[in-house]
Amino acid sequence: MNTFLQIAFGFPTLIWTAVLLFSLLYWVVAMVGIADFDVFDIDLDLTEAAGGGLTGLMATLGLTGVPLPVVLTAFSLSGWMASYFGDLLLLAMLSPGLLSLVAGTLLFLLSLVIGAKLAALLIKPLRGLFKSTKASSRDVLGITGTVAYAISPDAGQIDCFVNGAHVRLQARSNQSIQPGEKAVVIKYHRELKAYQVIPEADFITGVTR
């Protein structure tokens, strides 16, 4: 047990331990409802074509097609295992010092590569579970949802079902709409990355505000 703790909370595995714990914490708070549980990563802004930066790198590594929390969890778990067993089998033979620090740095870099490769293999069979959840902002317009957090001109969230998948969207309204009430999505504000909604009763009667 001491060996496990020493490696898990020692360099370089400590870095992976922190990321893995963050990933696990996300799933815990999501399941108890404190955080948004948007595991269906809907492409609401039609940004699929953006191939640069982080998006391009993830696509190159094969880390796309599933929600980001799934990618982060698979990557951190794979990297942690590579770092832990590398430390256990290799670094344990070295005495503490400069050589051990250099070897630990190299092991961390190697674990990044191995972690990415293993994560890509882990998420590959999961992609089929999320294919049908891809949607554009046009698919959301006209959908009726349930207010999750009070909606105002400045804040709010609404729960909807899009292509059979549950999603929680950022929402705005010119009037106050309380949690549990029904609202209809009528417009997408690209600059705010949020949707304009109105109470379902107003939508039915043709009132838009």
C-alpha positions, -999 to 999 in steps of 0.1 A, spaced: 0 0 0 29 24 8 44 17 -26 11 24 -43 7 57 -25 43 67 -31 41 62 -68 5 76 -72 14 108 -54 50 111 -66 65 126 -97 55 120 -125 24 99 -117 11 127 -94 2 147 -125 -20 119 -139 -35 113 -104 -46 149 -102 -62 148 -137 -79 114 -130 -93 126 -97 -107 157 -115 -124 134 -140 -139 113 -113 -150 143 -94 -168 156 -126 -188 124 -129 -197 124 -92 -210 160 -93 -227 154 -126 -246 123 -113 -258 141 -82 -270 170 -104 -246 197 -93 -230 200 -127 -245 198 -161 -246 162 -173 -242 169 -210 -226 136 -219 -241 138 -254 -218 166 -266 -241 180 -293 -225 202 -320 -249 231 -316 -227 257 -334 -219 236 -365 -182 238 -357 -174 204 -371 -153 219 -398 -129 236 -374 -98 215 -378 -72 237 -361 -59 240 -325 -71 215 -299 -99 201 -322 -74 193 -349 -50 177 -325 -78 155 -309 -89 145 -344 -54 135 -354 -50 114 -322 -84 97 -327 -99 113 -296 -131 126 -312 -166 112 -317 -175 110 -280 -181 137 -254 -151 155 -239 -156 141 -204 -154 106 -218 -122 115 -236 -106 131 -206 -115 101 -184 -101 76 -208 -70 96 -214 -62 103 -178 -68 66 -168 -46 53 -196 -19 78 -189 -21 71 -152 -16 33 -158 13 39 -181 30 62 -157 23 41 -126 36 8 -140 65 26 -157 75 40 -124 70 7 -106 91 -13 -130 117 12 -141 121 43 -118 120 22 -87 155 10 -96 169 45 -96 181 65 -66 165 99 -59 184 126 -77 189 143 -110 189 111 -130 156 100 -114 141 135 -122 152 133 -158 139 97 -161 106 107 -145 102 136 -171 109 112 -199 84 87 -185 57 114 -183 62 123 -219 61 87 -229 29 82 -208 13 111 -228 19 92 -260 8 58 -246 -22 74 -228 -34 90 -261 -30 57 -280 -48 36 -253 -76 63 -250 -82 62 -287 -86 24 -285 -109 27 -255 -133 52 -270 -134 38 -306 -161 12 -298 -181 39 -279 -185 63 -309 -215 44 -322 -234 53 -290 -232 90 -297 -236 92 -335 -273 98 -334 -269 127 -309 -252 150 -334 -273 180 -341 -272 216 -353 -288 246 -338 -316 243 -364 -326 210 -349 -332 226 -315 -355 254 -328 -391 248 -320 -384 222 -293 -402 223 -260 -381 218 -229 -383 220 -191 -366 248 -173 -338 235 -151 -325 268 -137 -345 300 -137 -343 318 -171 -339 355 -174 -322 379 -199 -288 371 -184 -289 335 -173 -308 302 -173 -308 266 -185 -334 244 -201 -335 206 -205 -345 193 -239 -345 161 -260 -328 164 -293 -326 134 -316 -336 113 -287 -307 126 -265 -311 146 -233 -292 179 -234 -291 209 -211 -289 242 -230 -280 277 -220 -311 298 -224 -322 334 -222 -357 351 -221 -370 386 -219 -391 375 -190 -386 353 -160 -393 316 -164 -391 294 -133 -377 259 -129 -401 232 -139 -420 254 -163 -422 246 -200 -405 268 -226 -400 267 -264 -367 274 -281 -372 301 -308 -338 315 -316 -301 308 -313 -278 337 -302 -244 327 -316 -225 355 -298 -239 344 -264 -239 307 -272 -274 305 -258 -309 300 -270 -338 325 -268 -369 308 -253 -405 318 -245 -430 302 -221 -449 274 -238 -482 292 -232 -470 323 -251 -458 301 -280 -492 284 -283 -510 317 -282 -486 333 -307 -471 358 -283 -433 363 -286 -413 384 -262 
